[in-house]
Amino acid sequence: MILKSIEASEIELFPYKPRKFQREIVLAIRESLESGTPLVLESGTGSGKTVCAVSQALKFSIENGKKIIYITRTNAQQRQVITEVRNIRKRFPEFKEDIFTVGVQGRAHTCLLARSDPELSKGSAEELSRFCSEMKKRKRGDGCPYFENMNDKFDEVEKLGEWIKDYIPTTEEIIERCRTLVMCPYELNKIMVGDANLVVAPYIYVFDDRLRNLLLDLMGVSEEDAVLIIDEAHNLPEYLRDLLSSYLSVYAVNQCITESERFGDPFIFKSIKLSNFLLVVRDAIDQIRSDFLRENENDALLSEDTFLSIISDSLDITRKDIRSIAEQLVLIGEEIKEIKQREKKLPRSYIYRLGVFLLSWIDMDDERFVRLVVDETEGKNPRIEIYCLDPSLGAEPIERFHTSIHMSGTLSPLEEYKDSLSLPEDTRLLSFPSPFPKENRKIIYSPAVSTKYEEIKFSDDMVDKIKSMIVEICNNFNRNTIVFFPSFDLMNDFINRGLVKEIKRTIYLERREMRQDELMDIVLKFKKGRGKGNVMLSVVGGRISEGMDFPAEELEIAIIVGIPYPRPTARQKALQNYYDKKFGKGWEYAVNAPTARKLLQSIGRLIRDEKDRGIAVILDRRASRFRKYLGDLKISGGIIKDIRDFLEAG
């Protein structure tokens, strides 16, 4: 694609002095909006993709009457969009009345009853919708006080609406204002969405059919009258695979048994009682785990339908009989949900979920899915799983929009992203380098170590060598440092070997099970370590490596322990085999591309603006394989000297 030149004066509704490449990015976005041709855009972390997209989409919306749906993975990304819209309105007050943005989040986050109730907070969108519907129908004083006040205090609702239109608050700010006034943030947002020309929402609001239709109805548009902008788009393929996958665990079956004890144990087929069927299902999962998983394996493909065969043989019934039982389970589960709903509890039924899963398992006859047995709990909670290999199955709604703009700092290879989602052939693929001075970032790697499975699994010397390097770097420099491990398991191995004890700095740990508020608390504490050198132990591909900002001295050294290749599991091998069949690029699409993106995301935490400086150290000789993605990668002859030389040069 040949880009025309664009003058600064042509960047309308752009609130800042343009950085390097931003004029070109703006023009590419504008051409996509005007032509309706999808755009896949890669531009370095901190290059201002958000403001480029938001400013031009708003301009297009004002001129053409189209509305904008901007989808994000995290609340932090949603807040960034709101911030940019505020800045645009401040810089161009004459357009204030033409620009209105609302941030939308699900009931789990916005329902004030759910936020104060641990059980409700874990509800799915469908479960919380049913709970909400029940509470709305109840007589005054027995339902939801937040919803009741929305109907009673019309003047207060009107004032809230005026405040939202004038200030454009974040969802968190709306929630806190509503908490004080005892109003429902979710219902308030529903009212405001219709007036917005830009709505910021989680991915689920586009890729769940029910939620997408709800959102479009509230906005008063169809897909073809809306522009779709996808932020941090490198996450989308795996997100869609997960959305289309499902599983059944021993824990879930045990919950079914608990439900049968409370709500009744009817005959579900001839002389078969519900409880007997559930015991057979649980035993079948345990038997499959025992038969198919070898030592040190966490998953295995189930090429034949062993699961249904075990159930059939145990109960002397046919596959058709199992379908009838599954349909009966769905009906029983619906009754349980209705009972819970009337009791003002989360309308969840594990028996219902079991019925739905069994029907999906029976009907699965598609090479784009595989069946797996998975155990990551040493036998405590094994599961069987239907795993989707092809994310394009869930990407179909993208085609319906006027156009789609897919943005990330790490999308290379762009062809893989386009192919994975089956985007149209004329989709424009554009990649821009980082706009910041090259001398401000350095990436080095050690040729002396590797986290290759064969080298660390059977060699204490290699693990000790890597640990010594981490300790030496952390103890030699009073600079904030994040150590990114390929997985929590490997991080814990290093901790068990004394890593934390040997680092003479204040250390913060990202844990797999951490709540978001707990994580943000330790991140804020870590950031305050400028000048004395705090250390954070984290993981590549985790919440810290994806999208969190650490400007200036909040982060100066990033240590990446090994190459974050996906583990060679049965699931991963099936994915690679599928991409080999479909594109002839199994290794590149299923292994190389996601690994490169994870590396770039972690390194991207270092540089957020023109003044930032930072050095990334990759402790793995295999880093050289990713030179085409990392660009300025250098081999290190002496890591401590290289780091010192870089830091002193600043």
NUGUTI-274893 format. One record per residue: residue in one letter; z, x, y of N, C-alpha, C in turn. Coordinates in steps of 0.02 Angstrom, whole numbers, plus 50000, padded with zeros to 5 digits. Example, Ala and Ser with C-alpha at 12.3 -4.5 7.8 and 13.67 -1.06 7.14 Angstrom:
BEGIN
a503905066049716503905061549775503905066049835/s503545064249888503575068449947503945064550002/
This chain:
BEGIN
m500005004249941500005000050000500005004450062/i499555002950109499515006850171499895003150225/l500385006450255500795003350306500505004750375/k500454999550415500245000450484500825003350524/s500665006350580501205008950623501545003050657/i502165004050675502544998750707502985001650761/e502944999050819503335001650875504034998650875/a504495002050908505194999650911505234992750941/s504804991250991504834984751023504614979150977/e504264980950922504014975850876504544973650826/i505094977350822505614975650773506054970250804/e505814964150801506164958650832506794956750793/l507304954550829507954952650801508304958450765/f508094964550779508404970350749508944972850798/p509594972850778510134973850827510304981150843/y509984985950809510174992950819509554997050838/k509695003150858509145008050866508895009850796/p508245009050783507995010150715508115017350691/r508335017850628508385024350596507705026150566/k507695032150538507095034550504506915029750447/f506285027850442505995023450391506135016050402/q506595014250447506745007150454506165003150482/r505765006250526505175002650550504705000950492/e504605005850447504165004750390504464999450342/i505114999550333505434994650289505354987650319/v505464987050384505394980650419504684977950410/l504194982150418503504979950413503354977550342/a503604981250292503484979350222503794972550208/i504394971450233504724964950223504344959450259/r504124960950319503764955950358503114953950323/e502764958850295502134957350261502254953050198/s502814954450163502984950350105503134943250125/l503504942350179503674935650204503044931850224/e502594935150259502004931750285501484930250231/s501424934850183500914933950131501164930150070/g501834929750062502114926650003502074931049941/t501934937449950501894942249895502564945449883/p502834945149821503494948249808503504955649824/l504094958149844504184965149862504774968049824/v504654973649790505194977549759505294983749802/l505874984249833505994989349884506584993749864/e506445000249857506975005149845507045009349908/s507655009749934507795013849992508495016549987/g508585022750003509215026249991509835022650016/t510385023949982511025021050000511185022450073/g511385017250109511565018150179510975018050227/s510375016250202509785016450245509685010150286/g510115005050277510064999050317509594993850291/k509514993350225509074988350196509304981250215/t509964980250215510224973450227510014970850295/v510114974850347509944972450415509194971650423/c508804976050391508074975350394507864968650364/a508124966950305507934960850272508184954650310/v508824954850331509124949150364508774947650430/s508644952850470508344951750536507644948750529/q507244951450483506554948950477506524942150443/a506974940950396506984934350364507194928950413/l507674930550456507884925650507507314924250556/k506974929550577506394928750622505874924150588/f505734925450526505244921450489505474914250482/s506124913350470506404906650463506334902750527/i506494905850584506444902450649505724900350663/e505254904750646504554903450663504204898750614/n504444898550551504074894850500504474889250466/g505104888550484505494883150455505724884250383/k505604890250356505834891850289506584893550292/k506934892150237507634894150233507694900150187/i508264903650192508354909950156508964909450111/i508864911450048509424912250002509484919749987/y510044922550006510174929749998510724930349944/i510554933149886511044933249831511314940349821/t511964940649806512324946949798512734946749734/r512954952649712513394953049653514124952849673/t514304955549732515004956349750515164952949816/n515814951649826516034948749890515924953649947/a515994960149933515894965249985515184965050012/q514694964149968513994963649989513884957350030/q514214951950011514154945750049514434946650120/r515004949950125515304951150191514844955350234/q514484960050204514024964350243513464960250274/v513204955350237512684951050264512954947050323/i513544944150315513854940250370513944944650431/t514164950850421514274955450477513614956750514/e513074957750477512434959150509512184953150549/v512284947150522512074941150559512474940450624/r513124941850621513524941750682513254946650734/n513084952650712512824957750758512154955650788/i511734952350748511094950050773511194944750827/r511644940150815511764934850865512074937750929/k512504942850920512814945950979512294949751020/r511834953150985511314957051019510784952651050/f510654946851020510134942351045510434935351056/p510844934651108511194928251119510724922351130/e510114923851153509634918351164509424914951099/f509554918251042509384915350977509994912650940/k510564912550974511194910650940511144903750909/e510844898950945510804892050919510304891450861/d509864896450854509354896150801509574899650737/i510144903050740510364907150682511044904750659/f511074902550597511704900450568511724902250495/t512254905650474512324908150406512974905650375/v512934903850311513534901850273513574906050210/g514164908550195514284911950132514564907050081/v514244906650023514444901949971514744905749912/q515304903249887515584906049825515824900249782/g515914901449718516094896149671516804893649680/r516954888249644517614885249649518174890049626/a518024894349577518544898949553518824903149610/h518394904549660518624908649716518834904549775/t518534898649786518664894749847519154888949837/c519234886549776519704880949765520414883549772/l520784880649819521464883049832521934881249775/l521794875949738522194874449679522074879749625/a521444881749616521274886749565521564893549583/r521574895149648521824901649669522574902449658/s522924896849652523644897149641523834895449569/d523344894349526523474892549456523084897249410/p523424901649373523084906549331522604903449281/e522784897549253522344894349204521704891849238/l521784888449294521194885749328520734891349353/s521034896849375520634902349403520144905349352/k520274904249288519834906949236519304901849213/g519284896149247518814891049226518094892749243/s517644890249203516924891049217516724886249273/a516124887049298515884882649351515884875349327/e515664874249265515634867449238516334864549229/e516804868549204517484866149194517834864449259/l517754868749309518064867449373517744861549409/s517104860549398516764854849428517054848349400/r517164848249334517464842249303518184841249327/f518554846649332519244846149356519254843349427/c518814846049469518774843849538518594836449542/s518114834449502517894827449502518464822749484/e518864824849435519434820849415519954820349471/m520094825849504520594825849558520364821649617/k519714821449629519454817349685519524809849671/k519484807949607519514800849590520224798049591/r520724802449589521414800149583521654796849648/k522144792449640522404789049699522774793949743/r522834792049806523144796349857523844798549835/g523964805149842524614807949823524624810649753/d524124808649712524104811049643523504815449630/g523084816249683522484820249675522544826949710/c521994829149740521984835649775522144834649849/p522694837449874522864836449945522354839549992/y522024844849970521534848150013520924843650023/f520714840249969520144835649975520334829450014/e520944826850001521164820850037521164821950112/n521384827850133521394829350205520694829850235/m520204831850194519514832050218519284825150239/n519514820050203519324813150219519744810150275/d520384812350279520854809350327520794812350397/k520684818850400520724822450464520024824150489/f519654819050507518954819950527518894824750587/d519344823950637519314828050697519424835450679/e519894836750634520034843650613519424846650577/v519104842550535518514844950499517954846650549/e517884842350599517374843550650517504849950688/k518144851250705518324857350741518194863550697/l518354862850632518214868350586517464869850584/g517064864650581516344865550580516094869050643/e516364867250701516164870450764516364877750763/w516964879250737517194886250733516734890250687/i516544887450631516104890950583515434892350615/k515144887550650514494888450681514524893650737/d515084893850772515144898450829515294905550806/y515734906150755515984912850736515614915750675/i515364911550631515074913650565515594917750526/p516124914550504516644918250467516424920050396/t516764924950367516664926350296517004920850255/t516844920650191517164915650147517924916550147/e518154922850147518874924150147519194921450210/e518864922050266519144919450329519164911850329/i518664908650300518664901350295519234899150249/i519324902650193519854900850146520534901150180/e520664906350218521314907150250521414901750304/r520894900150342520954894850392521094888150358/c520734886850304520824880550268521514880150234/r521764885750210522424885750180522954883550231/t522884886250292523364884550345523324877150363/l522714874350364522604867450385522624862550326/v522734865150265522734861150203522074857250197/m521534861050200520864858350191520524861950133/c519984858950107519634861850050519064866350073/p519104872950062518564877450083517904875950048/y517934874049984517324872649947516954866749976/e517314861249989516994855350017516744856650088/l517124860550126516914862150194516264866050194/n516214870950149515594874850144515004870450124/k515114865650079514584861150059514304857250119/i514764855350164514554851750224514124856150269/m514324862550275514004867050323513344869850298/v513234870050232512634873250205511994869850230/g512014863350239511414859750261511154862050328/d511594864650372511384866850439511184874150441/a511284877750386511164884950386510424886450371/n510164891550406509494893850386509534900150342/l510144902850333510244908350286510894906950248/v510854906650182511434905550140511514911750095/v512124914550095512274920350053512684917849993/a512454919349933512774916549873512774921549816/p513194920549766513174924749706512544923449666/y512354928149623511764927549581511734920849544/i512314918549519512334912649476512034906549510/y512054906349577511804900549613511044899949611/v510704905149589509974904749580509794904349507/f510174907649463509954908249393510294903349345/d510754899349371511014893649334510654887449361/d510294883849318509874878349342510284873049379/r510864871349354511264866149385511494868249455/l511734874449461511974876849526511404877849575/r510824880149550510254881049595510024874349624/n509994869249582509794862649606510304859949656/l510954861149642511474858949689511384862349756/l511294868949755511224872749817510604870449857/l510054869649823509444867549858509514860549887/d509854856149850509974849449876510404849749939/l510924853849938511354854549997510974857450056/m510514862050041510124865250094509554860650118/g509374855750078508844851250096508154854150090/v508054858650041507394861850031507234862249957/s506604863549942506384865349875506294872849872/e506184875649813506114882849807505534885549849/e504974881949850504394884549887504504884849962/d505004881349986505174881550058505744886350073/a505894890650025506444895450034506214902450014/v506514907350047506404914550032507004916949992/l506884920649939507424923449898507474930949910/i508064933249930508204940349939508744942349888/i508604947349848509054949549794509334956349812/d509984956749826510314962949844510544966649781/e510584973349786510784977449728510404975149665/a509754974549672509334971449620509334975249555/h509544981549555509554985349493510024982149442/n510504977949466510964974549421510654968449387/l510104965949413509854959449391509644959149318/p509254963949292509054963249221509634962649173/e510144966949180510714966549134511114960149146/y511164958149209511514951849225511184945949188/l510524945749188510164940249156510234940649080/r510224946649052510344947248980511014944348961/d511534946149000512204943648986512234936048994/l511894933449045511904926249058511604922349000/l511094925248968510744921748914511034923248845/s511524927648842511834929448778512464925148768/s512694924848706513314921248691513634924248629/y514284922848620514634925648562515184921048538/l515404922348477515954918648447516444923748418/s517054923748443517554928648421518084925348377/v518454929548341519014927048301519524923748346/y519634926548405520104923548453519894916448470/a519254915448483519004908748500519104903848442/v519004906148381519104901748323519844900048316/n520274904948328521004903548327521194898348379/q520864898648437520994893548489520754886748465/c520204886548428519974880248398520504877448350/i520794881848310521314879648263521904876748301/t522104879948356522654877448397522474870548425/e521854869548447521644863048472521674857748417/s521474859548357521484854648302522194852648285/e522674857248292523374855648279523644850848331/r523404851448393523654847148446523294840448451/f522624840748444522224834748458521994831048395/g522154833548337521964830048276521514834148231/d521544832448166521184836248115520764831448073/p520224828748103519824823648068519364826648015/f519114822447972518574824447927517934824847969/i517584830447962516984831348003516334831047962/f516424831247895515834830447851516084829147781/k515954823147756516174821147689516914822647681/s517094827147634517814828447622518064834647659/i517664837147707517844843347742518224841547806/k518834844047811519224842847872519074848347922/l519194846747985519054851548039519404858148027/s520044857948010520434864148002520144868447946/n519914865247891519624869147836518984872647858/f518574869047896517954872047921518104877947966/l518594877248010518764882648056519014888848019/l519394887947967519634893647927519054897247894/v518564893447870517974896447839517574900547891/v517494897747951517134901248004517494907848021/r518154907548028518524913648045518464918847989/d518524916647927518464921247871517754924247867/a517254920247886516564922647884516474928447934/i516754927747994516694933148043517044939448018/d517634938647989517994944447962517614947747905/q517314943547862516934946347805516324950147829/i515964947347878515374950747905515574957447936/r516124957447973516364963748002516494968847946/s516824966747893516984971247838516354973747802/d515864969347794515274971047755514764975147794/f514724974147860514174977147898514374982947943/l515004983447962515204988748008515494994647969/r515185000347977515445006347946515945009647992/e516295014647967516795018148007516465021148069/n516815020648126516585023248191515995019248220/e515835013448191515325009148219515645003048252/n515375001248310515634995348346515194989248338/d514574990148317514134984348309513604985748256/a513294980348233512764980848183512314974748189/l511664975848177511194970248178511274966048115/l511204959548123511204955048066510494952548058/s510114955848015509404954248008509304947647972/e509754945847928509714939347894510304935047916/d510244928547905510764924047929511354923847880/t511694929547876512264930147831512814925247849/f512914924247913513464919947937513404912847909/l512824909747916512734902947890512754902747814/s512524908147783512534908447710513244908447683/i513684912147716514394912347695514704905447701/i514564902047757514844895247768514564890447716/s513914890747704513594886347655513894887247585/d513954893547565514214895047498514954893047492/s515334894147544516054892647542516184885147537/l515784881147571515914873947574515414869847533/d514934873347501514424869947461514044864747502/i513794867047559513404862647603512764866347623/t512294862647653511644865447673511654867347747/r511114870847766511034872647837510984866247880/k510654861147853510604854847889511294851647898/d511724852447847512404849747851512794853347906/i512684859847912513044863647963512834861248033/r512194859548041511974856848106512344850348121/s512404846048071512764839648081513484840948101/i513794845948069514484847648085514524850248157/a514054854548176514054857248244514004851648296/e513574846748282513504841148329514144837148333/q514494836548276515134833048275515654836948315/l515644843548311516114847648349516014846748424/v515394846148445515254845048517515564838448539/l515504833248499515794826748517516554827048519/i516854830348470517594831048469517824835048530/g517444840248545517614844448603517574840548668/e517084836148674517024832048734517634827548742/e517874824748687518474820548690519084824648713/i519134830748688519694835048707519654836648782/k519064838048806518984839648877519184833648921/e519004827648898519184821748936519934820648937/i520264821848882520994821148879521314826148927/k521104832448925521384837448970521244835749043/q520664833149055520474831249123520954825949150/r521114821049108521574815849129522284818549139/e522444823949104523104827149111523134831949169/k522604832249210522554836749268522574844049246/k522274845449187522224852249162521484854349160/l521374860749152520694863249147520344860049087/p519794856549098519454852949042519064857748998/r519424861948962519104866848918519234865048846/s518734865748805518814864848733518444870348696/y518824874148656518514879348615518124876248557/i518334870348535517944866948482517254865048509/y517234862748570516584861148602516154867448605/r516444873048627516064879248632515814881548564/l516234880648512516024882448444515414878348423/g515434871848437514864867648419514224869848454/v514274871248519513684873548557513434880148529/f513894884848514513684891348488513334890548421/l513604886448376513294885448310512594882648317/l512494877948362511824875148372511344880548398/s511584884848443511164890348467511004895248411/w511494896748370511404901448315510894898648264/i510954892248249510494889048201509784888948228/d509714887648293509044886848323508724893448344/m509094898948340508824905248364508274907848318/d507674907448341507094909948303506604912948353/d506814918448383506434921348439506544928848438/e506004932648439506064939948436506384942848500/r506464938648551506774940948613507534940648610/f507804938548552508524938448540508674942048474/v509274944748469509504947548405510194944948390/r510364944848325511044943148304511424949548289/l512054949648310512464955648301513164953748276/v513484958448242514214958148233514494963848274/v515024962448312515304967348359516054967648350/d516324973648350517054974448348517244980448391/e517574979148447517814984448492518574984448493/t518884981248443519614980248444519954982648380/e519604986648340519874989148277520094983548231/g519694978348227519824972948181520234967248208/k520504967948268520944962748295520554956648319/n519954957648346519574951948373518824953248367/p518564953748306517844954648298517474948348320/r516814948948331516414943248352515714943848325/i515374938148321514664938048309514324936048374/e513724938448384513424937948451512684936548448/i512454932348494511734931448506511584935248570/y511194940648564511064944948622510334944348644/c510244943048709509574942448737509294949348755/l508704950748730508374957148744507924956848805/d507714950848824507194950148875507454946348936/p507624949948990507904946649050507404942149085/s506754943049072506264938849106506334931549088/l506674930049031506794923049012507224919549064/g507674923349096508104920349146507844921149216/a507304925149224507044926649291506524921549314/e506354916749273505814911949288505894908549356/p506514906749379506574903449444506314907549503/i506294914149496506074918449551505364916649574/e504934914949526504234913549542504154907349586/r504644902949586504574896549622504674897249697/f504984902649719505134903449790504514905649828/h504524904449894503964906449936503804913849926/t504314917949924504244924949904504934927449884/s504954933249851505584936349833505574943649854/i506144945849881506224952849902506794955849863/h506644960949823507124964049778507314970849807/m507954971849823508154978049858508714981649822/s508664988249823509194992449796509064999649817/g509585003649816509495010849827509285014449764/t509315010849706509175014049642508775009349598/l508125009049609507695004749568507175008649527/s507105015049539506605018949503506775019149428/p506255018949385505555017749401505425010449419/l505085009349474504975002549499504554998349449/e504105001649413503694997949365504124994849310/e504644998449290505094995849238505444989649262/y505674989649324506014983849351505534977849353/k504934979049379504434973649383504274970949314/d504154975449266503984973349198504554969549165/s505164971949174505744968849141505824961549161/l505674960049224505754953249249505094949249248/s504564952349224503894949149222503704946549291/l503804950749342503594948849409502834948949413/p502534945349460501794944949464501474951849471/e500864952449448500504958849449500414961449520/d500354956949569500234959249637500884960849675/t501444960849640502084962749671502024969649702/r502234970449765502204976949799502804981049779/l502684987349762503214991949743503244997549795/l503814998049830503885003049883504545006849875/s504505013349884505105017449880505135022049940/f505715022249973505815026650031506375031450016/p506305037750037506845042650026507435041250073/s507975044750062508555044150107508355046250177/p508585042550228508415044250296508855049750326/f509355051850288509855056450315509655063750303/p509915068350343509735075450336509865077950265/k509365081250236509435083650167509995088650160/e510125092550213510645097650208511345094750205/n511405088250218512065085050217512295083050147/r511835083350099512015081650031511765087149983/k512195089049938511995093949888512185091349819/i511735092449770511865090449701511775096549657/i512295098449622512265104149577512485102049507/y512285105949458512515104549390512685110949354/s513135110249305513335116049265512935116449201/p512635122249186512275123049123512735124849065/a513385125649079513835128149028514155122748985/v514095116349006514455111148970513995105148957/s514225100748912513865094548897514335089548866/t514215083148880514615077948847514205074648791/k513695078048768513315075548712513795074148654/y513695068448621514175066048571514345071448520/e513835074748493513955079648440514365085648466/e514315086948531514655092848558515385091548576/i515555085448597516255084148615516655080948559/k516305077448514516655074148459516975079148412/f516625084648401516865089448352517045096248383/s517135096348449517295102648481517825101848535/d518435103548518518975103448568518835108448624/d518485113848607518345118948657517915116148713/m517425111948697516995109148749517395104448794/v517805100248765518215095648804518675099548850/d518995104648823519455108748863519085112348920/k518485114448906518085117948957517925113249015/i517715107148998517565102149051518195100449089/k518745099549053519375097849086519585103349134/s519505109549114519675115249158519255115249221/m518615113549214518175113249273518415107849322/i518575101949295518815096449338519445098549375/v519915101349338520565103449367520455108749421/e520025113549407519905119049454519605116349519/i519125111849514518815109049574519325105149614/c519695100749581520185096449616520735100649649/n520965105949616521525109849643521315114949696/n520665116349700520435121449747520245118649816/f520155111949820519905109249883520315103249906/n520545103549968520935098049997520455092750024/r520025090249982519525085250002519565079349954/n519475073349980519475067549936518925068149884/t519115067149821518675068349764518705062449716/i518115060149694518095055249640517795058449579/v518125057649522517875060049458517605054049420/f516945053849409516635048349374516515050249301/f516815046449255516715047549183516185042649157/p515855044249101515355039649074515655033049049/s516295033149030516615027149004517375027649012/f517705021949008518435021849011518725025548951/d518395024848893518655028148833518675035648841/l518125038548869518125045848878518625047948932/m518675043848984519175045449036519875045649005/n520025040748963520685040648931520795046548885/d520265048848852520315054848809520535060948851/f520235061648910520405067248953521125066548980/i521325060448996522005059349019522505061048964/n522355059048903522795060548846522845068048832/r522345071748855522355078948846522675082548904/g522985078848949523385081949002523035082749069/l522465079549079522085080449141522505078649203/v522845073049201523225070749260523785075549276/k524115078049225524675082649235524455089249267/e523845091349253523625097949277523325097649347/i523125091749370522855091149439523435090449488/k523485094949535524045095149582523875091249646/r523635085249636523465080849692523725073849676/t523745069649727523905062649715523305059449680/i523425056249623522885053649581522925046049576/y522345042849582522295035649573521815034249516/l521965029149476521565027649417521255020749422/e520605020349412520285013849402520365011949329/r520655006049316520755003649248520274997949234/r520064997549171519594992349150519854985349165/e520514984349155520804977649160521054975949230/m520944980249278521204979149346520904972949379/r521344969149412521094963749455520764966849517/q520334962849549519974965449608520454967449663/d520984963449675521454965149728521834971549713/e521994972649649522334978849630521884984849641/l521244984049624520764989449633520694991149707/m520614986049749520534987249821521144990649850/d521734989049824522354992149848522354999749836/i522155001849775522155009049762521585012549798/v521025009049809520465011949847520685013449918/l521045008749949521275009750018521765015550022/k522205016049972522685021649971522315028349961/f521815028249917521425034349906521085036549970/k520795031850007520425033550068520865037050120/k521515035450119521965038250169522145045550155/g521855048350102522025055150083521625060550118/r521225058550168520815063550203521265069050230/g521045075250219521425080950243521905083950192/k522105079850143522555082550092522245082050022/g521715078150016521325078249954521595074049898/n521535067449904521695063049848521145063349795/v521325061549734520855061449678520845054549647/m520245051949634520165045549600519795046749534/l520075044149479519735044349415519405037549404/s518745037549394518375031249391517835031949337/v517385026949334516845027149285516175025849318/v515655029049292514975027749314514795020649294/g514485016949340514315010049325514875005149335/g515475007649357516035003249369516025000449439/r516564997049458516574993549522516594998349581/i516905004149572516935009049627516255012349637/s515905013749584515255017149590514705012549614/e514835005949614514315001149632514484997849699/g514245000749753514254997149817514854998349862/m515365002049841515935003349886515765009049933/d515975008349995515825013350046516415018150056/f516245024650062516745029750076516475034250131/p516475031950193516175035850247516575042050265/a516225046950294516525053150321516975056450270/e517605057950290518065061750247518395057550193/e518235051150190518525046950137518275049050068/l517705052550065517455055350003516985061150020/e517145067049992516725072950005516475076349942/i516825075149887516615078249823516595072849769/a516025072449734515955067949677515825072149615/i516255071549566516165075149502515935070049450/i515355071249420515095066749369515145070249302/v515585067549259515725070749195515215068349143/g514695072349134514195070649084513665065949108/i513175064849067512615060349082512785053549051/p512785048149091512995041549066512455037949026/y512205041348974511735038048930512075032048897/p511715026648885512005021148847512175023548776/r512715020948749512905022948681512375020648632/p512235024548580511705022648532511935017248484/t512125011548511512355005948471511765002148441/a511914997648396511384993448367511054989248421/r511454986848468511174982848523510694987048565/q510894993148581510474997548621509834999348585/k509895000648520509295002348481508814996348477/a509094990348472508664984348471508304983548537/l508654984948592508344984448658507784989548666/q507914995648643507405000848648506804999148605/n506924996548546506384994548501505964988848531/y506304984148565505954978548596505494980948652/y505744985548694505334988148748504774992648722/d504884995748665504334999548634503774994848613/k503954989248583503454984448560503104981148619/k503474979548671503204975648726502804979948775/f503064986048790502754990148841502554997148817/g502774999048757502655005848733503065010948770/k503625008848800504045013348840504785012148825/g504955012148762505645010648742506155015348771/w506055021848764506545026748788506585026448864/e506025026348898506025026448971506355020249000/y506195014348972506445008149001507155006448979/a507335007948918507995005948892508525011348899/v508315017648908508805023148911508765026948977/n508185029848990508115034349048508235030749115/a507905025049124507945021549188508665019349205/p509015015849159509705013849177510175019749187/t510055025249150510475031149159510375034249228/a509745034949248509595037749315509905033449370/r509875026949362510145022449414510905023349419/k511235023949363511965024849365512145031449399/l511775036649384511905043149417511815042449493/l511265039349514511115038749585511615034249620/q511855029049587512355024749617512995028549631/s513215032549583513835036449592513755041649647/i513195045249647513065050249698513005046949767/g512755040849768512655037249831513285035649868/r513865036049835514505034849870514635040049923/l514305045949918514465051549963514195050750033/i513585048150039513235048250104513095041050125/r513395039050182513295032250207512985032050276/d512985037750312512655037850377512445045050393/e512165046050454511875052450473512375058150475/k513005056550486513515061750495513885063550430/d513815059450379514165060750316513905067050283/r514365070650251514185076450210514555075850144/g514225077850090514555077550025514185081349972/i514555083449921514255087249866514425083849800/a513915083149758513995080249691513935085749639/v514395085749591514395090749538514325087149471/i513775088449436513665085249371513855090349316/l514345088549277514585093149225514215091549159/d513575093449157513175092449097512505095849107/r512315100049060511685103749066511075099149063/r511165093049034510605088449027510405085349094/a510775086749147510595084049213509895086049234/s509655091749210508995094149229508445089249209/r508575084949160508075080049138507945074749193/f508405074249240508355068949291508165071649359/r507865077549358507675080749422507195076349463/k506745072749429506265068749467506595062849502/y507185060749478507555055449511508035058149563/l508355063849548508875066649591508585070949647/g507975073249639507635076849693507885083949703/d508415084749742508645091349763509165094349716/l509125092749653509595095249603509535102849595/k510105106449595510125113649588510595115649531/i510395120749494510835123549443511365127749477/s511975127649451512525131349483512705137449442/g512735143149477512975149149444513725150049451/g514015146549498514735146849509514945140649549/i515235135849515515355129349547515825129849606/i516375133349599516865133849654516545137049715/k516165142449704515835145749760515325141149793/d514935137549752514425133049780514745127449822/i515295124749797515635119449835515925122349900/r516235128149895516545131249955516005132850007/d515455135649985514915137350032514655131050068/f514585125750030514335119550060514835116650111/l515455116350091515965113350135516065117550198/e516065124150191516155128450249515555128250296/a514965126850269514365126450311514385120450357/g514805115450340514845109450381515305110250440/
